[in-house]
Amino acid sequence: MDTVLPRHKSRGEANLPGRLPAGHMRAAGRARGTLLVVLLALPLLLYLAGPIVGLMARTTPSVWQSYVCCWQAASALRLSLVTASIALIVVIIIGTPVAYWLAHHDFRGKGAIDTLIDLPLVLPPAAAGFALLLLFGKQGLGAWLQAHDLRISLTPLAVVMAQVFVASPFYVKQARAGFEAVPRDLRLASATLGAGPARTFLRVTAPLASPALLAGAVMTWARALGEFGATLVFAGAFPGRTETMPIAIYTTSTTNLPAAIALACTLVIVSFAVLVVTREIAGRRLRISLAP
């Protein structure tokens, strides 16, 4: 009969008092790291959620219904939704070629164009509104336009133009990132197979970049929906004509605080619902595009 001799443990394998197995130590380290990240992120999360929760807690369904269902609130919400949607369509039409151009072409002055596109992100909205008013108002092209029976300032068209001005960078930057992420080999393969630039864009580039395009479209729409400063200066605050939801909240807050709170809650709910639904759609498209 063979005799099995006991194997002597090495120094590293010796059981030390209070020492955990290596796997348990790694798990404990990951848990401590996760806890540290959560504690560091908690202040920002509380800071972002606190005002929203406080706003929603200041109104009741009966108060909300009594103010939101009035004609002024309904008109402001309808105008905001319509103008934000039109602004999004305009941004997609004029912003997609710019994003594609910046993503796939290098040229002198590209940095200046990048800076120009990013400028509305840091420009105060009131300054943007004054700039638009000076250009398209009576002191600029507006005089020539009025001579031809056309008027832009203080009209719903001015609302759309202000929204396009402040929201377009969100789409262009996301679309550019999406186009840059499309492998160049796939576009070259499409061209090798005889597809022209337009067909390659529609069948290869755009579908692969669709998650980024959708994300940029959502951010653009949300930014247009919440635009206030440039719209107020360039389009005014005429109820039923140029008074969007953010402007209605501002004007109502000076005379009827509960109504302003109800309107603000409505805008928060609409924006949150759109973001959630669109993120879900974008996630599904991304999973489909990554599927083998």
N, C-alpha and C positions, 0 to 999 in steps of 0.2 A: 504494500500500500504506500502510495506517495504521500509524503508528509508536506503539508503546506506551511511554509514558514511565514510568520507575520511580517508584513512589510513595514519597515520603519519609515515614519513620516519625516520628510525633510524639514529643515528649519522654517521654510516659508509656509509649510502646510501644518505646522504645529497649531493645535487649538489654543488660542490665547484667551484668557478670561475676558468676557464681554465683547469679543470680536464677532461681527456679523459676517455671513458669507458674502462673497464679492457681488453676487447678483442682488442681494438685499441692499448692499451699500450703494450700488448704482441707482437702484430704485429710490432710495432715500435721497440721494443727491438730486435726481430729477424732480422729486416732490418738492424739495427745498427751492430749487430753481423756479419751478412753476409758481410756488407761493410768493417768491420774491417778485416775479413779473406781475402777478395779479395785484400785489400791494402797490407796486409802482404805477400800474395803469389805473388803479381805482380812483385816485383824485380826479383825473381827466374824465372818466366815465361818470362819476357823480356830478361833476361840474356841467357836463353836457345834458345829463338826464334830469338834474334838479329843476332847472327852469321849466322844462317841458312838463314834468309831473306837477309842478306848482301851478302852471297855467291851466292844465286840464282839471285840477282840483278846485279851481275858483269858479267853475260854472256847473250848472245842472242841466239835465236833458230838457226840462221845461223852459228854463231861461234861454238855452241854446236854440230851441225851436222857435221861440217867440221872436228872436232877433234875426236869426239866419234866414228865416222864411220870408222876411220882408222884401219888398221889391228892390230896394237899394243894395242889400247884401247879395241877393240872387243875381242882380245885374252885374255887380262887381266881380263875383265869382265866375259868372259866365264869360265876362270880358277877359278875365285873367286866363282862363282855360283856353279860350279861342286864340287870343293873341300869343300866348306862349306856344301853342301848337303851330301857329303860322310861323312864328320866329324860328322854331325848330326846323321846319321844312326849309326855310330860307337858308339857315345855317348849314344844313346837310348839303343843299345844292351848291352853295358857293364855297363851303369849307372843305368838302371832300377832295376836290382837285388840288387845293392848296396843301392839304395834309399829304396827299400822295406825292406831290411835287417835292415837298421838303423831305419826305422819307427816302426817295430814290434818286435824288439829284443833288450834286454838290456844285456850287457856283459861288462866285464872288458876291458878297452882300447877303449871304444866307443868314449870318448872325444878326444883321440889321432887321431882316424880315422876322426872324424869331422874336426879337425884342419888340417889334411893332405888334405882333400877335399877342404877346404876353402883357402888353401895356394895359389893356382894360382890367386885368386882374389886380393891378396895384393902383390904378387911377381911381380917385374918389368918385363915386357915382354922380354926385352933384356936379363935379367938374366935367364928367362925360356928358351930362345933360346940357350944361352951358355950351360946351363945344359943339354939340349937335344943333343947339338952338342958334348959335352964331352962324353956323354954316347953312342951315336950311331955314332959318327964320327970315324976318324982313330985312335984316342987315346983311344977309348973304344971298344964297340962291333962292331963298323964299320970295324975294321981290320979283325976280324973273318968273318964278313958278306961278305966283299970283297973277302976274300979267297975262298968263296963259290959262287962267282959271284953274290952277292947281295950288293946293295948300297942304303942307305937311305938318308944321308945328300945330300943337293943340288939337290934334285929330287922332283917331285910333291908329292911323298909319304911323304916327310918331311913337305910339306905344310899342308897336312892333319893331320899329327901327332902334329904339332905345334898348329893347330886350336883345336884339341881335348884336348890338354893339358890345354889351357887357357879358353876354353868355357865349359868344362864338369861340373864345379861346378854350373853353372846356371841351368842346367837341374836336377842335383842330388838334389839340395836344393828344387826346386819347386816340383819335383816328391815326395820327402819325405814328404813335407807338405801336398800334395794331398793324399798320402797313410794314413797319420796320421789322416786325416779328415774323413776317411771312418769309420762309426760306427762298433765297434767290434761285436755287436750283429748280424749284417747282415752277417759277415763272419762266425760266429758260426752257424747261421741258415743254411747257405749254406752247411757247413760241416755236420750238423745234417741230412740234406736231402740227404746225400750220395755223395756230390760233393767233389772231391779231391782238393788238394791245387792249382793245375794248373787250374782246371775248375773254382774254386772260384775266382782266380785272374782274369781270362779272362771274366767271366760272372758277377762278382760283383765288385771287387776292382778296376780294370782298368776302367770300364765305369764310376763309380762314381768319380774317380780321374781324368777323362779325361780333364776337364778344366785346372787343374794344370799341367798335363802332356803336354798339348798343349802350355800353357804359357811358360813352361820351354823349350820346343822345339824351340819356336820362339826366345826366348832370346838367346839360344845356337846358333842357326843359324845366328842371327844378329851379335853376338859377333865373331863368326868364320868368317863371311863375312868381318868384319872390322879389323881383326887381322893384325898387322903390325910388331911389334918389334921381337917377337919370330920367325916369318916366315922369316924375313930378315936375321937374324943371322943363323938360322938353314937350311933354304932352298936357300938363296941367292936371287938374282934379275935378273934372266936370262929371257929376253923377249921371250914370247911364250912357256916357260917351267916352271918357278917358279915365274914369276912376276905377282902377284895378283893385284887387283885394288888399294888397299891402297899403295902398293909399287910403282905402276905406277904413282900414284899421287905425291908421294915423289920425284921420279927420274925426272919426267917431270917438277916439279916446279922449278928446278934449271936452266932449259934451255928454257922453254916455259910456262910462267905463265897462259896465257889464256887457254891453253890445260889442265893444271892442274886443273883450276877452272871448266872447262867443265867436266872433269872426276869426280871431287868431287861432282858436282851437280848430275851426273848420279848415283853415289853411294847413295846419299841422297834420290833421288827419288825412287830407287829400294827398299831401306830399309824401307822407309816410306810406300810405297805401300804394301809391305809384312806385315808389322805390322798392318796396317789398316784392310786388308783382314782377317788376322788370328785372330785379336781381334773380328771381327764380327762373324767369325765362332765359336770362343770360347764362345762368348756371347749367340749364338743360342743354343749351346750344353748345356750350363749351364741352360738356361731357360727350355729346354726340360727335363733335369735331375731333375729340381725342380718342374716340373708340376705334379699335382696330378694324 
